[in-house]
Structures are given as structure tokens and as C-alpha cells.
Amino acid sequence: ASNELNQCIENNSGTAADFIRRLGNIRKTVKDSLGEDGYRSYLDLILRSGVDHTRFIQELLQNADDCSYPEGVTPSFTLNQSGRAIVTEYNETGFTRANIRSITAIGESTKNKILNGDDLRSIGEKGVGFKTVFAIASKVKIYSGEYSFTLTADEPTIPRSLTNKKSLVSGTRMEIALKDRAVVLS
């Protein structure tokens, strides 16, 4: 699966929707190989790793901090809560296939490739990452450049293309649907 993903990223062939579908199929195969109990144990470990329910905010900030920004653009980041949803937006150049692979990964953090030892500039926890958002979220819709997909709390490693795509997004927008009991920004 890892080799297939490497080739898919290196070749950059097919459309954004083709990549999301292929990545989703590969991630589903990995989930199936772990079995329902193994996959659920993995998810439980992630959710327990975020000691406090606001941990995901650090991860969202880290994702924005790790991005590439267009030359001459001052990076911006907004996070707003509206009812049962949180929306983040930042003006980065947009997700790459490697970024999408990383946020859907099981134990293959890109931070391990970037960092050798502790880096004081790093905000997040390597190996836990973006999936901590599912401690409070039931679903996340991501719009970034040509990519638009969703991840769910039940299967946070399996991206699915959105059929109700917005027009191409400049930067990245995440719409985080909160679980019924989630209290976040108050």
C-alpha cells in the first residue's frame, strides 16, 4: 500500500477525485487488514491521546503552520464556531497529495521524515496529528485547491470525494461538524 501511494504521488497522474478515490480504497484495505477490533483500538488510542478536548486546535494550527504560502502573501488563519460547526480557513497554496496522505495515515507521520529529534518550532504531536479533531467532530469537509473530500469519525483514515464541491478554493477551508455533546469554544 505504501509503495502504491508513493507511486501515485510521484506520478501525479489522474484527477484530484481519482486520487481521493484511490487513496480511500487503499486506506480501506489497510482498515480491513487490521480488522474491525484492531481499527477501533487504533481510533480509541488516538482519541485518548488528546488529554483535553481542545487538543485539536493545536493540530489545526500546526497544519496551517506547516503549509507553503504563495510568495509575497502574509499567512492568515481564521477559526470560527457557528452553531454546531467550526470553520477554519487559511491562505496557503493548497493541499498536495502528500498532505492528504499524511492526514489520513496510520502511523506514517511526515513529521518523522522532517524532524530528527525534538524541534521546538513544532506544535503538534507526531503520529497522532489531525485525527485528534475527531474527539469533538463527527465529520470534516476539506476544500483545498482542487481537492474536496470528507473524513468521518467512524473512518477518519478513509477520504471520500465530496459531490457538492465548491468552486476551486484559494487556500484551505475545513468545515468541522461537531458531535452532539461537543463543547469547544466558549
C-alpha positions as CSV (number, residue, x, y, z in Angstrom):
1,A,0.0,0.0,0.0
2,S,2.8,2.4,0.9
3,N,4.6,1.8,-2.4
4,E,1.4,2.2,-4.4
5,L,0.8,5.6,-2.6
6,N,4.4,6.7,-3.3
7,Q,3.9,5.9,-7.0
8,C,0.5,7.7,-7.0
9,I,2.1,10.8,-5.5
10,E,5.2,10.8,-7.6
11,N,3.4,10.2,-10.9
12,N,0.8,12.8,-10.1
13,S,-1.5,11.1,-12.6
14,G,-5.3,11.3,-12.8
15,T,-7.6,13.9,-11.4
16,A,-7.9,15.1,-7.8
17,A,-11.1,13.0,-7.4
18,D,-9.2,9.9,-8.9
19,F,-6.5,10.4,-6.3
20,I,-9.0,10.7,-3.4
21,R,-10.9,7.5,-4.6
22,R,-7.6,5.6,-4.9
23,L,-6.3,6.7,-1.5
24,G,-9.7,5.9,0.0
25,N,-9.6,2.4,-1.5
26,I,-6.0,1.8,-0.2
27,R,-6.9,3.1,3.3
28,K,-10.0,0.8,3.3
29,T,-7.8,-2.2,2.5
30,V,-5.5,-1.2,5.4
31,K,-8.5,-0.9,7.7
32,D,-9.8,-4.3,6.6
33,S,-6.4,-5.9,7.2
34,L,-6.4,-4.5,10.8
35,G,-9.9,-6.0,11.4
36,E,-12.8,-4.1,13.0
37,D,-11.3,-4.5,16.5
38,G,-7.8,-3.5,15.5
39,Y,-9.0,-0.4,13.7
40,R,-11.3,0.6,16.6
41,S,-8.4,0.1,19.0
42,Y,-6.3,2.4,16.9
43,L,-9.0,5.1,16.8
44,D,-9.6,4.8,20.6
45,L,-5.8,5.3,21.2
46,I,-5.9,8.5,19.1
47,L,-8.9,9.9,20.9
48,R,-7.4,9.1,24.3
49,S,-4.1,10.7,23.4
50,G,-5.6,14.2,23.3
51,V,-5.8,14.7,27.1
52,D,-8.0,17.8,26.7
53,H,-10.8,18.4,24.2
54,T,-9.1,21.4,22.7
55,R,-6.0,19.4,21.6
56,F,-7.3,19.5,18.0
57,I,-6.9,23.3,17.9
58,Q,-3.1,22.8,18.3
59,E,-3.2,20.3,15.4
60,L,-5.2,22.7,13.2
61,L,-2.6,25.4,13.9
62,Q,0.2,23.1,13.2
63,N,-1.3,22.1,9.9
64,A,-1.6,25.8,8.9
65,D,2.0,26.5,10.2
66,D,3.4,23.6,8.1
67,C,1.9,24.9,4.9
68,S,3.5,26.6,2.0
69,Y,2.3,30.1,1.3
70,P,2.4,32.0,-2.0
71,E,5.4,34.3,-2.4
72,G,4.6,37.8,-1.0
73,V,1.5,36.6,0.9
74,T,1.2,37.2,4.6
75,P,-0.2,33.9,6.1
76,S,-3.6,34.2,7.7
77,F,-5.6,31.7,9.7
78,T,-9.2,32.0,11.0
79,L,-11.1,29.7,13.2
80,N,-14.8,30.4,13.9
81,Q,-17.6,28.5,15.6
82,S,-21.1,28.8,14.2
83,G,-23.7,26.7,15.9
84,R,-22.6,23.0,15.7
85,A,-19.7,23.7,13.3
86,I,-16.2,25.1,13.4
87,V,-14.8,26.6,10.2
88,T,-11.1,27.2,9.6
89,E,-9.6,29.0,6.7
90,Y,-6.0,29.8,5.8
91,N,-4.5,31.2,2.6
92,E,-1.9,28.6,1.9
93,T,-1.1,27.3,-1.6
94,G,-3.4,24.3,-1.2
95,F,-3.1,20.7,-0.2
96,T,-0.8,18.3,-2.1
97,R,-1.4,14.6,-2.4
98,A,1.3,14.1,0.2
99,N,-0.6,16.3,2.6
100,I,-3.8,14.3,2.1
101,R,-1.9,11.1,2.5
102,S,-0.4,12.4,5.8
103,I,-3.7,13.4,7.5
104,T,-5.3,10.1,6.6
105,A,-2.3,8.0,7.6
106,I,-2.0,5.3,10.2
107,G,1.5,5.6,11.8
108,E,3.2,7.2,8.9
109,S,3.6,10.8,10.0
110,T,5.5,13.1,7.7
111,K,7.0,14.8,10.7
112,N,9.2,11.7,11.3
113,K,10.7,12.3,7.9
114,I,11.2,16.1,8.5
115,L,12.4,16.1,12.1
116,N,15.4,14.4,13.6
117,G,14.6,14.6,17.4
118,D,12.8,17.3,19.1
119,D,12.0,20.6,17.2
120,L,10.9,23.4,19.4
121,R,9.1,25.0,16.4
122,S,6.8,22.0,16.2
123,I,3.3,22.5,17.7
124,G,1.7,19.1,17.3
125,E,2.3,15.5,18.4
126,K,3.9,13.3,15.8
127,G,1.9,10.2,15.0
128,V,-1.4,11.5,16.4
129,G,-2.0,14.6,14.4
130,F,-5.0,15.8,12.6
131,K,-7.2,12.8,13.7
132,T,-7.5,14.3,17.2
133,V,-10.2,16.5,15.7
134,F,-12.5,13.5,15.9
135,A,-12.5,13.7,19.6
136,I,-15.1,16.5,19.0
137,A,-16.1,16.1,15.4
138,S,-18.4,13.7,13.6
139,K,-17.3,14.8,10.1
140,V,-14.8,17.2,8.5
141,K,-15.2,18.6,5.0
142,I,-12.0,19.8,3.5
143,Y,-11.7,22.1,0.5
144,S,-8.2,22.9,-0.6
145,G,-7.2,23.9,-4.1
146,E,-8.5,21.2,-6.5
147,Y,-9.3,18.7,-3.6
148,S,-12.6,18.4,-1.8
149,F,-13.2,15.5,0.4
150,T,-14.7,14.4,3.7
151,L,-13.4,12.4,6.6
152,T,-15.7,10.9,9.3
153,A,-15.2,10.0,13.0
154,D,-16.0,6.4,12.2
155,E,-13.4,6.2,9.4
156,P,-11.0,9.1,9.8
157,T,-8.4,7.5,7.6
158,I,-10.6,7.0,4.6
159,P,-11.2,10.1,2.5
160,R,-14.3,10.3,0.3
161,S,-14.7,12.8,-2.5
162,L,-17.4,15.4,-2.0
163,T,-20.1,15.5,-4.6
164,N,-21.3,19.0,-3.7
165,K,-17.9,20.6,-4.4
166,K,-17.4,24.3,-4.0
167,S,-15.5,26.1,-6.8
168,L,-11.8,25.8,-6.6
169,V,-10.7,27.1,-3.2
170,S,-7.8,29.5,-2.8
171,G,-6.1,28.2,0.3
172,T,-7.8,25.7,2.6
173,R,-11.2,25.6,4.2
174,M,-12.2,23.0,6.7
175,E,-15.8,22.6,7.9
176,I,-15.9,20.6,11.2
177,A,-19.3,19.2,12.2
178,L,-19.3,18.8,16.0
179,K,-20.6,15.8,17.8
180,D,-23.8,16.2,19.7
181,R,-22.1,16.7,23.1
182,A,-19.0,18.6,22.0
183,V,-18.4,21.9,23.7
184,V,-15.4,23.6,22.1
185,L,-15.0,27.4,22.1
186,S,-16.8,29.0,25.0
